[in-house]
Amino acid sequence: MTKPRTRTHLSRSLDADWPPSQTMTITDLVAEARAAEWDFTNWCHASGYDASDRDARHMFECLLAYAMHEGRAGLN
């Protein structure tokens, strides 16, 4: 006879693969922003960030500054 699952077993099994094993690098984030043509609203929509979130805006501006410093912004 098997041991019945308790609520704690269930909650641990639901989170077994969290956080996702796919990591996102700064290069991936810059590429995503470049694909959105460095438009904050489009980037938020594509990446799942909330456009009204100040932290998202700050992160986007940091990505832009990083890409410009590295010469990878792809801005015309």
N, C-alpha and C positions, 0 to 999 in steps of 0.2 A: 504494500500500500504506500502511495506517495504522500508526502507531506502537503497539506493544502497551502496554497499561496495566501499570504497575508497582505495587507495593504502596503506595508513597507517593501515587500518583495516586488509588488506590482510597480510601485513608484520608481524603484531602482531599475527595473527592466525597461521602463519607458524612457529613462534618461541614459540608457546604456551607450548610445552612440552620440551623446551630446557632450561637449561641443562637437560639431562635425569634424571629421578627420581632414577635410580639405582646408588647407590654410591659404590665406590670401596675403600675398606679399605687397610691398609698396609699389613694385613694378606693375602688378596686376591692377592695383587701384589707379595708378597713373594711366594705364592703358584704357581702363574703363572710363575715366574722365575724358581722355582724348577722344574716345569713340563717341562720347556725348558732346563733342566739340566744345569742351570746357564751359558748358552751360550748366549752372548749378541746379536748376530745376530739372533738367533732363537727367543729370547725374543722379539726383535724389530718386527720381522715378526708376531709373535702371538699377540702382544699387539697393533700393529698399529703405533709404534714409528718409526722414521726415524733413521737408523743406523748411518748416518753421523751427526746427531744432538748431539752437545756436552752436552746439557742438559739431553738428554736421556741417554747418557753414564754415566753422573754423577748420575742420578737417579738410574740406574742399580747398580752402585758401592755402593751407599748408601743402597739399598735394600740388597745387599750381605753382607755388614758390619752389618746391623741391624740383619739379619737372623743368621749370625755367632755369634753375641753377645747374641742373644736369644737362640742359640742352635738349631735353626730350619732350618739350611741351607741344611741339608741332603746331605752334601758332603762326599765322601768316602775318 
